[in-house]
Amino acid sequence: MTGIIYGIGVGPGDPELLTLKAARLIRSADLIAYPAPEEGPSFARQIAATHIPSGMPELPIRMNIGDGRFPKDDVYDGAAQTIAEAVARGQQVTVLCEGDPFFYGSFMYLFARLADRCRVEVVPGVSSLMACATATRGALAARNDVLTIIPAPLPEEDLRRRLAEIEAAAIIKVGRHFAKVRKVLTDLKLADRTRYVEHATLANERVLPLHEVPADAAPYFSMLLVHRRGDAWK
């Protein structure tokens, strides 16, 4: 028997956005692994929960999620070793990843540690970018627009420089950086062309104009979508 690792994108939160392939590989796993906070449940596992058979061995990869330090070398080193040992025993290890594994996904750090010594396959998932665009009922970009992905934790001057020339942009990892980003967008006269989304696809999803969002209210799962024309189809 030959062991294998599947890195699976489980999507942005709605369990019905899990792909058929992902569901099949979760059900057939010998070991399920997933990122998890230091305490409490894993969001990735919650998304996939209905497909995980009772009694299946699980490997929560616990870390301080959202502290701005990445990758978590010691955590990923240990998880990679445990997974590699399972593969050496001929097991199928399915690793869950929120969104898509290769779009800022946690699985990329395991892939980097395992791809040269194990058989690894990646199953794409619906990304938060696509989910947020759908939530706003607005296209990300059109025709020859260039779509720019910008992480909110960048320093203010870097944000200003990158946003000054955009045609369309998605600002990710907003959370505690919201006030800084809103200031830059306001200074660049892009505030009225920005859509705010939080918890896309979930029951508590919210879509708001930028000026209606309280300065301290943006959660970790929030994103800003900007288009210089306001709507991509204009």
C-alpha positions in Angstrom: 0.0 0.0 0.0 1.3 3.5 -0.9 0.5 6.4 1.4 -0.6 9.7 0.1 -1.5 13.2 1.4 -4.4 15.3 0.1 -4.4 19.0 0.8 -8.1 19.9 0.5 -9.6 23.4 0.2 -12.9 23.3 2.2 -14.1 26.7 1.1 -15.0 29.9 3.0 -17.5 28.5 5.5 -20.7 27.3 3.9 -20.5 23.5 4.1 -22.4 23.2 0.8 -19.5 24.9 -1.0 -17.3 21.9 -0.3 -16.5 20.1 -3.6 -17.6 16.6 -4.3 -14.0 15.5 -4.6 -13.1 17.0 -1.2 -16.1 15.3 0.4 -15.0 11.9 -1.0 -11.4 12.3 0.1 -12.5 13.3 3.6 -14.7 10.2 3.9 -12.0 7.9 2.7 -9.1 9.2 4.8 -7.2 7.2 7.4 -6.2 10.4 9.2 -7.8 13.8 9.1 -5.5 16.8 9.9 -6.6 20.5 10.2 -5.4 23.8 11.6 -6.9 24.8 14.9 -6.5 27.6 17.5 -4.5 26.9 20.6 -7.9 26.3 22.4 -11.3 25.6 20.9 -12.7 24.2 17.7 -11.2 24.3 14.3 -13.1 26.3 11.7 -11.9 24.1 8.9 -13.1 21.0 10.7 -16.5 22.6 11.4 -17.0 23.2 7.6 -16.2 19.5 6.8 -17.8 17.9 9.9 -20.7 16.1 8.3 -18.2 14.2 6.1 -15.9 13.0 8.8 -16.8 9.5 9.9 -17.2 8.8 13.6 -14.1 7.4 15.2 -11.7 8.6 12.4 -8.3 9.5 13.8 -7.7 13.3 13.8 -4.7 15.5 14.1 -5.5 19.1 15.2 -2.6 21.3 14.2 -2.8 23.8 17.1 -1.2 27.3 16.8 -1.8 30.9 17.7 -3.9 31.8 14.7 -4.0 35.4 13.6 -1.0 36.7 15.6 0.7 37.9 12.4 3.6 35.4 12.8 4.0 33.1 9.8 4.8 30.4 9.0 4.7 28.8 12.5 7.9 26.8 11.8 7.9 24.7 14.9 4.2 23.8 14.6 4.4 22.9 11.0 7.6 20.9 11.4 6.0 18.7 14.0 2.8 18.3 12.1 4.7 17.4 8.9 6.7 14.8 10.7 3.5 13.1 12.2 1.9 13.2 8.7 5.0 11.8 7.0 5.1 8.9 9.5 1.4 8.1 8.7 2.2 8.1 5.0 5.1 5.8 5.5 2.7 3.3 7.1 0.6 3.5 3.9 -2.1 5.7 5.2 -4.2 8.4 3.3 -3.9 11.6 5.2 -6.4 14.3 4.3 -5.4 17.8 5.4 -8.2 20.4 5.6 -7.5 24.0 4.6 -10.0 26.9 4.8 -10.6 28.4 1.4 -8.1 27.3 -1.2 -4.8 25.6 -0.2 -2.7 27.8 -2.5 -4.4 31.1 -2.0 -2.9 32.2 1.3 -3.8 28.8 2.6 -2.2 27.1 5.7 -1.6 23.9 3.7 1.1 25.5 1.6 3.5 25.3 4.6 2.9 21.6 5.0 3.3 21.1 1.2 6.7 22.8 1.3 7.8 20.4 4.0 6.3 17.2 2.5 6.2 17.4 -1.3 9.8 16.2 -1.7 9.4 13.1 0.4 5.8 12.1 0.1 3.2 11.8 -2.6 1.1 15.0 -2.2 -2.0 16.1 -4.2 -3.8 19.4 -3.8 -7.6 19.8 -4.3 -8.6 23.4 -4.9 -11.5 25.0 -3.0 -13.7 28.0 -3.2 -11.6 30.9 -2.0 -12.8 33.7 0.2 -12.1 36.1 -2.7 -14.8 34.5 -4.8 -17.2 34.2 -1.9 -16.9 37.9 -1.0 -17.4 39.0 -4.6 -20.6 37.0 -4.7 -21.8 38.4 -1.4 -21.5 41.9 -2.8 -23.3 41.0 -6.0 -20.4 42.7 -7.8 -17.8 41.5 -10.2 -14.1 41.7 -9.1 -12.8 42.8 -12.5 -13.8 43.0 -16.1 -12.2 43.3 -19.6 -8.5 44.1 -19.2 -8.7 45.2 -15.5 -5.8 44.2 -13.4 -6.9 42.7 -10.0 -4.5 43.4 -7.2 -4.5 41.4 -3.9 -3.3 43.4 -1.0 -2.7 42.2 2.6 -4.0 44.7 5.1 -1.1 44.2 7.6 1.3 46.0 5.2 2.6 49.3 6.5 0.4 52.3 5.8 2.8 53.8 3.2 3.0 50.5 1.3 -0.8 50.3 1.3 -1.0 53.9 0.0 1.5 53.2 -2.8 -0.1 50.0 -4.0 -3.7 51.3 -3.8 -2.9 54.6 -5.6 -2.6 52.9 -9.0 -5.2 50.1 -8.7 -7.9 49.3 -11.2 -9.5 46.7 -8.9 -8.3 45.4 -5.6 -9.1 42.9 -2.8 -7.8 43.8 0.6 -7.5 40.7 2.7 -6.7 40.0 6.3 -8.4 43.2 7.4 -9.4 42.6 11.0 -7.5 44.9 13.4 -6.0 46.8 10.5 -9.4 48.2 9.3 -9.0 51.7 10.6 -5.6 52.1 8.9 -6.9 50.8 5.6 -10.0 52.9 5.7 -7.9 56.0 6.2 -5.8 55.2 3.1 -8.9 54.5 1.0 -10.5 57.8 2.1 -7.3 59.8 1.4 -7.2 58.3 -2.1 -10.9 59.0 -2.7 -11.7 55.3 -3.1 -13.9 55.0 0.0 -17.2 55.3 -1.9 -16.0 52.6 -4.4 -15.2 50.0 -1.7 -17.4 47.2 -0.5 -16.9 45.6 3.0 -17.7 41.9 3.6 -17.4 39.9 6.7 -18.1 36.2 7.3 -18.9 35.5 3.7 -21.3 32.6 3.1 -22.1 32.2 6.8 -25.3 32.9 8.6 -23.8 36.1 10.1 -22.5 37.4 6.8 -22.6 41.2 6.4 -22.0 43.5 3.4 -21.7 47.2 4.1 -20.6 50.5 2.6 -17.2 51.4 4.0 -18.5 54.4 5.9 -21.0 52.3 7.8 -18.5 50.0 9.4 -17.5 50.9 13.0 -13.7 51.4 13.3 -13.2 48.6 15.8 -15.7 46.1 14.4 -13.9 44.3 11.6 -13.4 40.6 12.5 -10.5 38.4 11.3 -12.7 37.0 8.5 -13.4 40.3 6.6 -12.3 41.7 3.3 -12.6 44.9 1.3 -13.2 44.9 -2.4 -12.4 48.1 -4.4 -13.0 49.0 -8.0 -11.9 52.4 -9.4 -15.0 52.5 -11.6 -17.3 51.6 -8.7 -18.7 48.6 -10.7 -16.5 46.5 -13.0 -19.1 46.4 -15.8 -19.2 50.2 -16.2 
